[in-house]
Amino acid sequence: MIPDITTLWVIGFLLTCTFLLNALIFKPILRVIEARGQAVADARQMAETAAERANAATNEYTQKLNAARTDVYRAMDEKRRTALESRAALLGETRHVAEGELADASRRLRQETDEARASLDREADLLAGAIVSRVLERAS
């Protein structure tokens, strides 16, 4: 059986429609879908790269922050140590001055005590002599 001419026209028309649909609609849509897929893959790659750079920057920031904190703590410790040394030196000097003044005051107090005793001994001798002379004057 030989196909008649209308069947050939239908087959020709279907082939023409298929070619036209493929060339004018499907291929451009597939190109757009492919371009979108590539754009998504590129965006993901860029996002991963940006995330890696952000992580590297965060790590660098953390390291610098820790180094700065270490430097600040070291400086604080140095200042505290210097302040403690100054305080100890000042306390030692003050203690030395206070001990010197205490020794000087004790020496002066002993000297004044000795002088007062000597003065009292002299006055007691004078009073004893005066009392003896009065008693002897009355007795005679």
C-alpha positions in Angstrom: 0.0 0.0 0.0 1.3 3.3 -1.1 0.5 6.3 1.0 -1.5 8.9 -0.7 -0.5 12.5 -1.1 -2.4 13.8 1.9 -0.4 11.6 4.1 2.8 12.9 2.6 1.6 16.5 3.2 0.8 15.7 6.8 4.2 14.1 7.3 5.9 17.0 5.6 3.9 19.5 7.7 4.8 17.6 10.9 8.5 17.6 10.0 8.3 21.3 9.1 6.5 22.1 12.4 9.0 20.0 14.3 11.9 21.7 12.7 10.4 25.2 13.3 9.4 24.4 16.9 12.9 23.0 17.6 14.7 25.9 16.0 12.5 28.7 17.2 11.2 27.6 20.6 13.0 24.6 22.1 16.6 25.5 21.3 16.3 29.1 22.7 14.5 27.8 25.8 17.2 25.1 26.3 19.9 27.8 25.8 18.2 30.0 28.4 17.9 27.1 30.8 21.6 26.2 30.2 22.6 29.8 30.7 20.6 30.0 34.0 22.2 26.8 35.2 25.6 28.1 34.4 24.7 31.4 36.1 23.6 29.5 39.2 26.8 27.4 39.2 28.8 30.6 38.8 26.9 32.3 41.6 27.5 29.3 43.8 31.2 29.3 43.0 31.3 33.0 43.7 29.4 32.5 47.0 31.8 29.7 48.0 34.8 31.9 47.2 33.3 34.8 49.1 32.6 32.6 52.0 36.2 31.3 52.0 37.5 34.9 51.9 35.2 35.9 54.7 36.3 32.9 56.8 40.0 33.8 56.0 39.3 37.5 57.0 37.5 36.4 60.1 40.4 34.1 61.1 42.9 36.9 60.4 40.7 39.3 62.4 40.5 36.9 65.3 44.3 36.3 65.2 45.0 40.1 65.2 42.4 40.7 67.9 44.0 37.9 70.1 47.5 39.4 69.4 46.3 42.9 70.3 44.7 41.5 73.5 47.9 39.7 74.3 49.8 42.9 73.8 47.4 44.9 76.0 47.5 42.3 78.7 51.3 42.2 78.5 51.4 46.0 78.8 48.9 45.9 81.7 51.0 43.3 83.5 54.2 45.3 82.9 52.5 48.5 84.3 51.1 46.5 87.2 54.6 45.1 87.9 56.2 48.5 87.6 53.5 49.9 89.9 54.1 47.1 92.4 57.9 47.7 92.3 57.3 51.4 92.8 55.0 50.8 95.6 57.5 48.4 97.2 60.3 50.9 96.8 58.1 53.7 98.2 57.1 51.5 101.2 60.7 50.6 101.8 61.8 54.2 101.7 58.9 55.3 103.9 59.6 52.5 106.3 63.3 53.5 106.4 62.4 57.1 107.0 59.9 56.2 109.7 62.4 53.9 111.4 65.0 56.7 111.3 62.6 59.2 112.7 61.5 56.7 115.4 65.1 56.0 116.3 65.8 59.8 116.4 62.7 60.4 118.5 63.7 57.5 120.9 67.2 59.0 121.2 65.9 62.4 121.9 63.4 61.0 124.4 66.2 59.1 126.2 68.3 62.2 126.2 65.5 64.4 127.5 64.8 61.7 130.1 68.4 61.6 131.2 68.5 65.4 131.3 65.3 65.5 133.4 66.7 62.9 135.8 69.9 64.8 136.1 68.0 68.0 136.7 65.7 66.3 139.2 68.8 64.8 140.9 70.4 68.3 141.2 67.2 69.8 142.5 66.8 66.9 144.9 70.3 67.5 146.1 69.6 71.2 146.5 66.4 70.6 148.3 68.0 68.0 150.5 70.7 70.5 151.3 68.1 73.2 152.0 66.2 70.8 154.2 69.3 69.7 156.1 70.3 73.3 156.7 66.9 74.3 157.9 66.7 71.3 160.1 70.2 72.0 161.5 69.3 75.7 162.1 66.3 74.7 164.1 68.2 72.1 165.9 70.8 74.6 167.0 
